[in-house]
């Protein structure tokens, strides 16, 4: 492991939206937002390599450009500069008034930049990324929506760390903001024009709630942890100690090989059973199923059953559908369960993919909101369940590596820091491009080494 490093805070400042922004804006939370009210913040860090890094040039030239473009971007995303509040006499709401601003920490680290971006070497401890993430101020009745930190590394570049309150936005909206900020920083202007990223849609009236999910979720949160427990504080997902980070790639060619392998299994099943099995063979399904099986084997799971939870973007699945640029949360979690012994068997991938495919098929037949009224108590029960639970965060469809080019090239790497608290599997597009998928994990060292071996051997055998 690396030698202990230190970080020096150079400045803590506030960046307000451009003066031409609205004087105020309020957004009520929808039931999609309330669902995530007390989940831990989404934390990511983007690393940018700058050969022959010059600290003075960075502080004199690069940093002012990042600050100015952030202010311009916030005029289109003013809720991010506001606060999430929970008044005594009304539901939680996002409020922005003129004078609100995003907290931006500027820091300098003596850590080895190239060590931190080498998470496929399994030598980076999860806690080494924590100093690169800003503190998001949260109390029982008020929370910052967004906090940012820019850290300079004289050894090779800089990073941008972000922490976002999950009740305000999901990964798609967060990526839309990053893409807009990066575009304005790289190209200048006010973020409007034919080549500019799309701007957010704030139409809350487009979301219908005939089942009263907003009221159901609100009551569930008030009951959790006491009677009338009105708080915006996030749940404590402590995670295991001494975790290391790992980054793995499935290339487009390997994804196709996985698909062909499963199709062979389907043909064999048809021959033996006399009927065909229809499986969902998307990149997402194949990646989730393959990673799930490798993890179950690497951790030598002893529980009888294993659960996998993934989120579904509902924007295009609602009636009427929402625009892709809708600002806020618009995702629902869905669970997949399988017998541990079956996942560990010779046909583990087929078993996993069958379970994932069945869950995706139910989305088309039952709808994305079916059964959602029981999701929060189900989550509480799952925390005390004897079954092992895995979850998925992010999506390769966000194309984060292309989105986050601020003018100094694509990020060298992107880390989902919050997964070491939640235990989630992070998915993104590959840093190497080419249509591959990047998988991020935070595991104990022996489990990480076992996973790496199983992951590589399985792909090689294809």
Buried (B, 14 or more C-beta within 10 A) or exposed (E): EEEEBEBEEBEEEEBBBBEEBEEEBEBBBBBBBBBBBBBBBBBBBBBBBBEEBEEEEBBEEBBEBBBBBBBBBBBBBBBBBBBBBBEEEEEBBBBBBBEBBBBBBBBBBEBBBBBBBBBBEBBBBBBBBBBBBBEBEBEEBBBBBBBBBBBBBBBBBBBBBBBBBBBBBBBBBBBBBBBBBBBBBEEEEEBEEEEBBEBBBBEBEBBEEEEEBBEBBBEBBBBBEEEEEBBBEBBEBEBEEEBBBBBBBBBBEBBBBBBEBBEEBBEEBEEEEEEEBEBBBBBBBBBBBBBBBBBBBBBEBEEEBBBBBBBBBBBEBBEEEBEEBBBBBBBBBBBBBBEBEBBBEEBBBBBBBBBBBEBBEBBEEEBBBEEBBEBBEBBBEEEEEEEBBBBBBBBBBBBBBEBBBBBBEBBBBBBBBBBBBBBBBBBBBBBEEEBBBBBBBBBBBEBBBBBBEBBEEBBEEE
